[in-house]
Amino acid sequence: MKTISFKFFYIGAITFLVLLCKSKPIEIMASNNTGTIGLLGASPIDTLDKNAIDTLTYIQGRFEPKDHPLFTMIPIEYASREGMYLQKEVLTAFIKMATDGRKAGLKFKIISATRNFESQKKIWEDKWNGNTLVEDGKNLAKLNWTHEKRALKILEYSSMPSTSRHHWGTDMDINALDNNFFKKGEGKKWYDWMQANASKYGFCQPYTAGRPYGYKEERWHWTYNPVSKPLTAYCKNNLKSDDIHGFTGANIAAKIDVVEKYILGINMDCK
């Protein structure tokens, strides 16, 4: 009887531990280039639960920010519309910067923040298919261009899905989406202040003028280095062209070396 009781106790204990492990993802916070981000597990993309995704899935934006424990909604006081998200640490740093900037009479409104894979896919495919004109007014669907040329045109200002820094919850567009706005008046005053002070709060402009390749200059786009630098390094070491798929034109990624030239083609101060 004692042997049988111990056997049932042992089986019951093992069963309880298995069920416990299945019910909650392992909590691992990112600390290096090969770690994981947030509350992560080993679930494949098509079976993700709300709190468990691997780092490769995360950097490709294949999750819902509103469901991720590291994210929070941006208060409308700092946003151009409701329903935008950032990582909590990033938002805290932004609010500190915006509060100090407003004391100098400057405006701080986030007009675009985290965009997941599906959001970026819509932006990309709308331009690819001519539903949205590219920045110089061209309808790409009406031009007899190769797929490579079409992709390169979109990549002047818009990322391929899976490769956008906006997937990470670390990057934001502030105040306007026009470089000319930041060259005079209120916009120039704001941009000059950011150049002088943003780094004190951890922020950096990734798409500056004069880089050898990558997106064109974006004076409105800023990233939070303490979180985005490790993610950039992770992309360098782990994201491959074969990982980029699921949208029109994805087959061009390897040919144009989108990881090296676009994800990594940024201001050196942001690497």
C-alpha positions as CSV (number, residue, x, y, z in Angstrom):
1,M,0.0,0.0,0.0
2,K,2.8,2.4,0.9
3,T,4.5,1.7,-2.5
4,I,1.3,2.3,-4.4
5,S,0.5,5.5,-2.6
6,F,4.0,6.9,-3.2
7,K,3.7,6.0,-6.9
8,F,0.4,7.9,-7.2
9,F,1.8,10.8,-5.3
10,Y,4.8,10.9,-7.7
11,I,2.7,10.8,-10.8
12,G,0.4,13.5,-9.4
13,A,3.2,15.8,-8.6
14,I,4.8,15.4,-12.1
15,T,1.4,16.0,-13.8
16,F,0.9,19.2,-11.7
17,L,4.3,20.6,-12.7
18,V,3.7,19.9,-16.4
19,L,0.3,21.7,-16.3
20,L,1.8,24.6,-14.4
21,C,4.6,25.1,-17.0
22,K,2.0,25.0,-19.8
23,S,-0.2,27.5,-18.2
24,K,2.3,30.4,-18.0
25,P,5.1,31.4,-20.3
26,I,8.6,31.6,-18.8
27,E,9.5,35.1,-17.8
28,I,12.7,36.2,-19.4
29,M,13.7,39.8,-19.8
30,A,16.0,40.8,-22.7
31,S,19.6,41.5,-21.6
32,N,21.6,40.7,-24.7
33,N,21.4,40.2,-28.5
34,T,20.2,36.7,-28.4
35,G,17.8,36.8,-25.6
36,T,14.0,37.3,-25.6
37,I,11.8,40.3,-25.2
38,G,9.3,40.6,-22.4
39,L,7.3,37.6,-21.2
40,L,8.2,35.1,-23.7
41,G,7.8,31.4,-24.5
42,A,8.5,29.1,-27.4
43,S,5.2,29.3,-29.1
44,P,5.3,29.3,-32.9
45,I,3.8,32.4,-34.7
46,D,0.5,30.7,-35.5
47,T,-0.2,29.6,-31.9
48,L,0.9,32.7,-30.0
49,D,-0.9,33.5,-26.8
50,K,-1.1,37.1,-25.5
51,N,2.1,37.0,-23.5
52,A,4.4,34.5,-25.2
53,I,6.4,35.3,-28.4
54,D,10.0,34.7,-29.4
55,T,12.3,37.6,-30.3
56,L,12.3,36.9,-34.0
57,T,8.5,37.1,-34.0
58,Y,8.7,40.2,-31.9
59,I,11.1,42.2,-34.1
60,Q,9.0,41.3,-37.2
61,G,5.9,42.8,-35.5
62,R,3.9,39.6,-35.6
63,F,2.0,40.4,-32.4
64,E,-0.7,42.8,-31.1
65,P,0.8,45.6,-29.0
66,K,-2.3,46.1,-27.0
67,D,-2.0,42.5,-25.8
68,H,1.7,42.6,-24.9
69,P,2.6,43.2,-21.3
70,L,5.5,45.6,-22.1
71,F,3.3,48.0,-24.0
72,T,0.9,50.8,-23.0
73,M,-1.4,53.2,-24.8
74,I,0.0,56.7,-25.4
75,P,-2.1,59.3,-23.5
76,I,-4.1,61.5,-25.8
77,E,-2.2,64.5,-24.4
78,Y,0.9,63.3,-26.2
79,A,-0.8,61.8,-29.3
80,S,-2.5,63.0,-32.4
81,R,-5.2,60.3,-32.0
82,E,-6.2,57.6,-29.6
83,G,-5.2,54.0,-29.8
84,M,-1.4,54.2,-30.3
85,Y,1.1,52.2,-28.3
86,L,4.7,52.3,-27.2
87,Q,6.8,50.2,-24.8
88,K,6.2,51.5,-21.3
89,E,9.9,52.4,-20.8
90,V,9.9,54.3,-24.1
91,L,6.8,56.2,-23.2
92,T,8.1,57.2,-19.8
93,A,11.3,58.6,-21.4
94,F,9.3,60.4,-24.1
95,I,7.0,62.1,-21.5
96,K,10.0,63.3,-19.6
97,M,11.5,64.7,-22.7
98,A,8.2,66.3,-23.9
99,T,7.6,67.8,-20.5
100,D,11.0,69.5,-20.5
101,G,10.6,70.5,-24.1
102,R,7.2,72.1,-23.5
103,K,8.7,74.3,-20.8
104,A,10.8,75.7,-23.7
105,G,7.5,76.4,-25.6
106,L,7.8,73.4,-27.9
107,K,5.1,71.1,-29.3
108,F,5.3,67.3,-28.8
109,K,2.7,65.2,-30.5
110,I,3.3,61.6,-31.6
111,I,1.6,61.0,-34.9
112,S,2.7,57.4,-35.5
113,A,4.1,54.9,-33.0
114,T,4.0,51.1,-32.9
115,R,2.8,49.4,-36.1
116,N,2.6,45.6,-36.2
117,F,3.2,43.4,-39.3
118,E,-0.4,43.7,-40.5
119,S,-0.4,47.5,-40.3
120,Q,2.9,47.8,-42.1
121,K,1.7,45.3,-44.7
122,K,-1.3,47.5,-45.5
123,I,0.9,50.6,-45.9
124,W,3.3,48.6,-48.2
125,E,0.7,46.9,-50.3
126,D,-1.4,50.0,-50.8
127,K,1.6,51.7,-52.3
128,W,2.6,48.6,-54.3
129,N,-0.9,48.3,-55.8
130,G,-1.5,52.0,-56.4
131,N,-4.1,52.5,-53.7
132,T,-1.8,55.0,-52.1
133,L,0.4,57.3,-54.2
134,V,4.1,57.4,-53.2
135,E,5.6,60.6,-51.9
136,D,6.2,62.2,-55.4
137,G,2.7,61.5,-56.5
138,K,3.4,58.4,-58.6
139,N,0.9,55.5,-58.9
140,L,3.2,52.5,-59.0
141,A,0.6,50.2,-60.4
142,K,0.4,52.3,-63.5
143,L,4.2,52.2,-64.2
144,N,5.9,49.5,-66.2
145,W,8.6,49.0,-63.5
146,T,10.3,45.9,-62.3
147,H,9.4,44.6,-58.9
148,E,12.8,45.6,-57.7
149,K,12.4,49.2,-58.8
150,R,8.9,49.4,-57.4
151,A,10.2,48.1,-54.0
152,L,13.1,50.5,-53.9
153,K,10.7,53.4,-54.6
154,I,8.5,52.5,-51.7
155,L,11.6,52.0,-49.5
156,E,12.5,55.6,-49.8
157,Y,10.1,56.3,-46.9
158,S,8.2,53.1,-46.0
159,S,9.6,49.8,-44.7
160,M,8.9,46.3,-45.8
161,P,6.8,44.4,-43.3
162,S,9.0,42.5,-40.9
163,T,11.7,45.1,-41.1
164,S,10.2,48.3,-39.7
165,R,11.6,49.8,-36.5
166,H,8.0,50.8,-35.8
167,H,7.3,47.1,-35.0
168,W,9.5,47.3,-31.9
169,G,7.6,49.9,-29.8
170,T,10.8,52.0,-29.6
171,D,10.3,54.4,-32.5
172,M,7.9,57.2,-33.2
173,D,7.1,60.0,-35.6
174,I,6.6,63.4,-34.0
175,N,4.7,66.5,-35.0
176,A,4.9,66.3,-38.9
177,L,5.9,64.0,-41.8
178,D,7.5,66.7,-43.9
179,N,11.2,67.5,-43.7
180,N,10.5,71.1,-44.8
181,F,8.4,71.7,-41.7
182,F,11.5,71.2,-39.6
183,K,13.6,73.7,-41.6
184,K,11.9,76.9,-40.5
185,G,9.7,78.5,-37.8
186,E,8.2,76.3,-35.1
187,G,9.5,73.1,-36.7
188,K,13.1,74.3,-36.9
189,K,13.0,75.4,-33.3
190,W,11.8,72.0,-32.2
191,Y,14.3,70.1,-34.4
192,D,17.2,72.2,-33.1
193,W,16.1,71.5,-29.6
194,M,15.9,67.8,-30.3
195,Q,19.4,67.7,-31.9
196,A,20.8,69.4,-28.8
197,N,18.8,67.6,-26.1
198,A,17.2,64.3,-27.3
199,S,20.2,62.1,-26.5
200,K,20.0,63.2,-22.8
201,Y,16.7,61.3,-22.7
202,G,17.9,58.3,-24.7
203,F,16.5,59.3,-28.1
204,C,18.3,59.4,-31.5
205,Q,17.3,60.2,-35.1
206,P,18.0,57.1,-37.1
207,Y,17.4,58.4,-40.6
208,T,19.7,61.4,-40.9
209,A,21.0,63.0,-44.2
210,G,24.2,61.8,-45.7
211,R,24.0,58.0,-45.0
212,P,25.4,55.8,-47.9
213,Y,22.1,53.9,-48.2
214,G,18.8,53.2,-46.6
215,Y,15.7,55.4,-46.2
216,K,15.7,59.1,-47.0
217,E,16.1,61.6,-44.2
218,E,13.3,61.7,-41.7
219,R,13.6,64.6,-39.2
220,W,10.4,63.4,-37.5
221,H,11.4,59.9,-36.7
222,W,13.1,59.2,-33.4
223,T,14.1,56.0,-31.6
224,Y,14.8,55.2,-28.0
225,N,18.4,53.8,-27.9
226,P,18.4,51.9,-24.6
227,V,15.8,49.4,-26.1
228,S,16.3,49.8,-29.9
229,K,20.1,49.3,-29.9
230,P,19.9,45.7,-28.7
231,L,17.1,45.0,-31.1
232,T,19.1,46.4,-34.0
233,A,22.0,44.2,-33.0
234,Y,19.6,41.2,-32.8
235,C,18.5,41.9,-36.4
236,K,22.1,42.0,-37.6
237,N,22.9,38.7,-36.1
238,N,19.6,36.8,-36.5
239,L,17.2,38.2,-39.1
240,K,17.6,36.6,-42.5
241,S,16.0,37.3,-45.9
242,D,14.1,34.0,-45.7
243,D,12.4,35.2,-42.5
244,I,10.8,38.1,-44.5
245,H,7.6,36.8,-46.2
246,G,3.8,37.1,-46.2
247,F,3.3,40.2,-48.4
248,T,3.5,41.3,-52.1
249,G,7.1,41.9,-53.1
250,A,8.7,40.0,-50.2
251,N,10.8,38.0,-52.7
252,I,12.8,41.2,-53.4
253,A,14.2,41.3,-49.8
254,A,17.3,39.2,-50.5
255,K,18.1,40.8,-53.8
256,I,18.2,44.4,-52.4
257,D,19.8,43.2,-49.1
258,V,17.0,44.9,-47.0
259,V,18.5,43.9,-43.6
260,E,22.0,45.4,-44.2
261,K,20.9,48.4,-46.2
262,Y,17.7,49.4,-44.5
263,I,17.5,48.0,-41.0
264,L,21.2,48.6,-40.4
265,G,21.5,51.6,-42.7
266,I,21.0,54.1,-39.9
267,N,22.7,56.9,-38.1
268,M,25.8,55.4,-36.4
269,D,24.7,57.1,-33.1
270,C,21.6,54.9,-33.1
271,K,23.6,51.6,-33.5
